[in-house]
Every structure is written in C-alpha cells, then in structure tokens.
Amino acid sequence: MVALSDGNLRGTEIDPAVYSIGCLGRVSHHQRLPDGRFNLVVDADQRFRILDEVQQSGKQLYRTAHVSCLAEPIIGSSEGIELSHQRAEIMHLLETLIGPSSSEKPRLDTGLLEEKDDSSFVNNVCQAITLPTPEKQGLLEAENVLDRATRLLVHLRFYQASVRSGETGGSLH
C-alpha cells in the first residue's frame, strides 16, 4: 500500500503519482464509498521502496510494482534508553490530548499500548493518529524507530500547542 503523493485523486489521471515508500500489510477494515472506491485500513508488516511499476494491461483498479523491503535497523543500547524516554513522553501526550477511557467515553486504552515493545508501540501510534498525508509519510520514511518516535513527538507537541491556543478543532485519532 502506498499513498498518493498529491493527496487526492484527480478524475483525469489514470495512474496518479504515489510516494516511493509504502507498507506491505493486511487489510483489516474496508469501507466501500458511494462512488465505488474504497477506504482501507492496512495493518502494516513491512516497509518497502518501489523499484519500478509493472505495466498493466486493461483497466485494473490497482497497480503492481517491484519493491525492495526496507529493514528496520536495530538501535543500540543508548538509543534504546532514549526511545524508552520518548515512549513515556508519547504516552503522556496521548493521555493528555485524548484522555483515558471511562465507562461513559471509551477513548484511549493504555493497556493495549503498554503491552507493546517500544518499536511496536511507536509504529502503532504512528499508524493510528490522524495526520495529513505528507506528515504521515514522513513518519513512514523515518530511517529507524528512534527517528520515527522523534518525528511523532514533534507532531504531538505541535498538536498540543494548537489545542492550548484554541487553533484546532480537529481530532488526533
């Protein structure tokens, strides 16, 4: 799965431009739209880079490409300590911005996040939050999980500042 690099479909483009980095994964949810398109939620398993697209014959509703899987570099112990600190700050910001679950309003299930290892935690939060496509793509293109956590914190801090100043009416999730 790759995102459109211009953020939307234009009626005149047969093959709109896409980002070169995407994710292999499983479709966990789908919704058919009135115009016949689909909204998909993909549970990502592996990042990849598009090497080249396969030329299609006929009118297919999808595109095919040759890809190269991107390894998630293993971080060292000092980076692991930094990642643990960032994880704690991410969790604090999420709890502050979204709020904990209650019987009246189920919102953030911290138990599900707390049982994840640091890498899965960061990747799951990155996947779950709502961001504009270019920002979401920036998280996907981060070189490693520590870089991804750092970028995620920037977005969460920015969102928190926007909420405090009353400049946002949107939601984080």
N, C-alpha and C positions, 0 to 999 in steps of 0.2 A: 504494500500500500504506500503510495506517495501522495503528497498534497500538491494541488495546483499552485504553481509559483505566482500566478497573478491573483490568486484568492477566489476566483469565481469562473464560471463557465460563460463563454460568450457564444451566442447562438450560431455564429458564423464559423467558429473554429472546430474542425473535426478532431484534431489532436492538440488540445491546449498545452502550453508549457507546464512542466512539472519540475519539482525540486529533484536534485540528483541523489539525495539521501532519503531513504524510506525505511520501513519496517516490514519484516515478514511476520505473520501472525495469523490468528484465528478470528473470524468474525464472531463476536459474542452477542451482538444485538444488531438488528437491522430494522429500518422503517422505510416502507415504500411511500414516496411522495406522490401527490396528485398528478404531477407531470410525467410519472413513470421512472424517475430517478430514485436512488436510494440514499438514505443516511446510514452509514455503517459505523459501528464501534468495533475496532480491531484490538484484541489483546496481543500486544507486540511480544515477539520472542527474540528477534534478532535484527539488528540494524544492517542495512546494505547500501551500497553505492551502485547506481545504474552505470553499466559499462556502455551499453548500446541497446536501442529498442529493436525488436523484431518487427519487420514489415508484415502488416496484416493484410489478408485478402478478404474482401467483403466488409460488411458493416458489423463489427463486433462492438459490444458495449464495454469492452475492457481492452487494455493494452498489455503487451508482453515485452519483457526485457531480459537481457543477460545482466546478471548482477554479481557483485563480489561482496561477500559477507564481511562486515567490519567487526573485528574482535574488540571486546571491551577490555582495555588494558587493566591489568592488576595494579592496584595502587600500593605503595609502600606503607610501612607502619606509621610514619609521621603524617602521611596524607590520610591514613585511616583514622587517626586521632582527630584531625581537622574535620573529616567527614562526620564523625560522631558529634562534634560540636555543632556543625551546620545542621545535622539532623535534628538536634534538640531545638535549635532556633526555628527551623521549618515547622516543627510540631507546635511550638509555642505560637508562631504566627498563625498557623491554621486554626488552632483553638481560639485565638483572639478574633480572627476575621470571620470564621464560620460559626464557632460556638459548639459546645458539646451537645451530645444527644440528650434528649429527655423524652419522657413518655408522650408529651404534647408535640414535640417537634424533633423528629429524628434528623440529625444533620451530619455530624462527624463521628464516626465510630473509631475512636482512637485505638481500641483493642485490635482491630484488623491491621492497622498500620504498625502498631508496636511490635507485633509478632514477626514482621518482615526484617530481613537482613538490611544493612544500610543501602546497598545497591538497589535492591528491590523496592525499598521504601521510596528512595528518590525517584526512581523510574515510574512507580505507580502514582506518586503525587504529580509528577510532570504530565503523565497521561491524563489524569483526572481533572486537572484545573482547566478552566476556560481561559484561553489567551488567543489573541489574533494569530492567524496562520504564520506570519513571519517570526513572531516570538516563540511560538510552539516549535517551529522548525529549528530555531536557534538552540533550543534545548536538545532536540534530537541530534543535532550536528556537533554537540559538545564532544571533545576528544575522550573524556572519561567521566566517571560518575562524580568525582570531586568537582570538575569543571561544571558539570550539569547542575550539581547542588548549589554551586556559587551563583550560576545564572538564575536558578529558581529563586534563590534568596533575593536577588535584585528585583525580580518581578513581584515577589510577595511584599517586600519593603515598599516598593512603589505603590502597590495597591493599598497597603496600609496607610501611607501618606495621603493618597487620594480619598480614602474613606474619612480620614480625620479632617481633611479640609472641605469635605462635602462635595467633592468634584466627581464622584462616581455614583451612579445609580444602578450599575450592573452587579452581577454576582460573580463570585470566584469559582463556583462549582456548577 
